[in-house]
Amino acid sequence: MRKLILLIVLGLAVGALFGQLMMSVPGYWLVRVGDTSFQTSFWFGLVILLALFIVLHFALRVLMRMTRPVSRFKVWNARTRNRKAMKRTVRGLVALAEGRWKRAEKALVKAADDSSTPLVNYLSAALAAHYQGRYEQADTLLKRAHLSTDGADPAVGMMQAQLMLDRQQYEEALAVLTRLDRHLPRHPQVLKQLKQAYISVSDWEGLRRLLPRLADQQLIAREEREALELQAYSELIMRETRNPEDVDRVRNLWADMPEHLRSNVDLIVLYTEALVRGDQQVIAERLLRHSLKDHWDSRLVLRYGLLDVDASRQLVTAEKWLQERPNDPDLLLTLGRLALRNAYWGKAQEYFEASLRQRSSGVACAELARLYANLGEHNKSQLYYRQSVELLDKSLPSLPQPSDAQQAAQA
């Protein structure tokens, strides 16, 4: 209402101004053509000229449109088809989200040629075809997506890799992702898909090198990264352990390992076995000795007693440990074995028996049985052999065994 009043007031002011001008500035127009003349006031003639200009302007525009009717029709037709394609695209995407794959594929493909975003149509249609199990059709639609838009290679490649991963075509997916990674080394989706592909094909070396890149971009949680690092390094060490001549590669792998993993007991055990197989027992002894200072573990203690290095020095080291852990059965067993390697038969017997007093063990009994047999005390040897068998029998799983009744029935 206020705007209307303002416009009325403004119109009256402008009209008053022009009225004042018409009264204060007199004049006339005189037009003569041959014997005919036409005369009018200056202001009326000005209005006529303005009207003629407007009429001429619109007439020229109409004539210009009439000279290009086909192009105008094409533009109108293209706009109409684009609007229809957009509606079909929306319907197709909604159907895709709802899981109606066949309807989604049909709508998206039909609208692709007239759509302003054909890449979206073909990629979404390929996904719908994939979910129907029509893999060849999905691949065809991906090819059409690639041809539909310049610079579509990354988007098409990532979609193709994801579909291959879903189909368990892991090697093919890894090839596509490796190519994409060369051109897009920091693309988050490519890195995530690479992680999935490396795990699927058990490419632990590739995964090991990928994990820091994922962490740099915060694409992986700390817990998942640590779990995958542990798995990757474990698998790599076990693989290298099968080739004792490649012990240097294992040592380089250990050197490249994150600091927190070098204190993991499982990895220490694996690395120790690799060093022993590669005839690097001196390094293995140093590793176990240093590791036991910070991480006391029965597996490390028992493995220490089986190394073939300087037995006398090992025995001195282990006896120092015994001062801090006098009742550790695994340490006592290890001391007994180290005493054997130093030919201290009586000390070995004492350590094995002390280990048995702390914990019943079939292994300790077997060590004592073997020792007494070689000392010529066969009665004691037989006694400990029987105890060893009984203890080992208790550790076996509970399984059905033949009874006297069954034996009688079979007879």
HULIN-V155407 format. One record per helix or strand of 3 or more residues. SS is the DSSP state (@ for helix, = for strand). FROM is the first residue (numbers start at 1). TO is the last residue. Records with the same first field share a line. If there is no record, write none. Layout:
SS: FROM-TO, FROM-TO
This chain:
@: 2-24, 42-67, 69-98, 101-112, 118-131, 135-148, 153-166, 170-183, 188-200, 204-216, 222-241, 244-256, 259-263, 265-277, 281-294, 298-304, 311-324, 329-341, 345-358, 362-375, 378-395, 404-410
=: 28-33, 36-41
